[in-house]
Amino acid sequence: MAKTVVEVKKNPNENNASVLRRFSRRIQESGIIHRVKGNRYNVRKESRLKIKKSALKRMDRRKEIEVLRKLGKIGTKIGQR
């Protein structure tokens, strides 16, 4: 993300409230807040390696459940004895 510099200098006859108001307006015009709020909930895609690992874990768990089901240690549905 490109850095944006917003600088506001206080004029000699200006009070702090108006400087703050001018700064807020410059920030709003620059679009910094809009950009940050847009990126707030951005979720990266999972890597291919992570997807493959989770698929392998699911396959191993299914095989384990099937073995337990054949041995009669669990019922037809998970959690039944």
C-alpha positions in Angstrom: 0.0 0.0 0.0 1.4 3.4 -1.0 2.1 5.8 1.8 0.3 9.1 1.7 1.6 12.1 3.6 -0.9 14.6 4.8 0.6 17.7 6.4 -1.2 20.7 7.9 0.6 23.6 9.4 -1.1 26.0 11.9 -1.5 29.5 10.7 -0.6 32.3 13.2 -4.2 33.5 13.8 -5.8 30.0 13.7 -7.1 28.1 16.7 -6.6 24.3 17.3 -10.1 23.3 16.5 -9.9 24.8 13.0 -6.5 23.1 12.4 -8.0 19.8 13.4 -11.0 20.4 11.2 -8.7 21.2 8.2 -6.6 18.1 8.9 -9.7 15.9 9.1 -10.9 17.3 5.8 -7.6 16.7 4.1 -7.5 13.1 5.4 -11.0 12.5 4.1 -10.2 14.0 0.7 -7.0 11.9 0.3 -9.0 8.7 0.7 -6.8 7.1 3.3 -9.7 6.2 5.6 -11.7 4.7 2.8 -8.8 2.6 1.7 -8.1 1.3 5.2 -11.7 0.4 5.9 -11.8 -1.4 2.5 -8.9 -3.5 3.5 -10.1 -4.2 7.0 -11.9 -7.5 6.3 -9.7 -8.6 3.4 -9.0 -12.3 3.7 -6.1 -13.9 1.9 -6.6 -17.0 -0.1 -5.3 -20.2 1.6 -2.1 -21.5 0.2 -2.2 -24.6 -1.9 -0.1 -26.5 0.6 -2.5 -25.7 3.4 -5.5 -26.8 1.4 -3.7 -30.1 0.6 -2.8 -30.7 4.2 -6.3 -30.1 5.4 -7.6 -32.5 2.7 -5.2 -35.2 3.8 -6.3 -34.7 7.4 -9.9 -35.1 6.4 -9.1 -38.3 4.5 -7.2 -39.8 7.4 -10.0 -39.0 9.8 -12.6 -40.6 7.5 -10.5 -43.7 7.3 -10.1 -43.8 11.0 -13.9 -43.4 11.5 -14.6 -46.2 9.0 -12.2 -48.6 10.8 -13.9 -47.8 14.1 -17.3 -48.3 12.6 -16.2 -51.8 11.2 -14.9 -52.8 14.6 -18.2 -51.7 16.1 -16.7 -49.1 18.4 -18.9 -46.4 17.0 -22.5 -46.6 15.5 -23.5 -45.7 12.0 -23.5 -42.1 13.0 -20.6 -40.4 14.7 -21.1 -40.4 18.5 -23.4 -43.4 18.7 -22.2 -46.5 20.5 
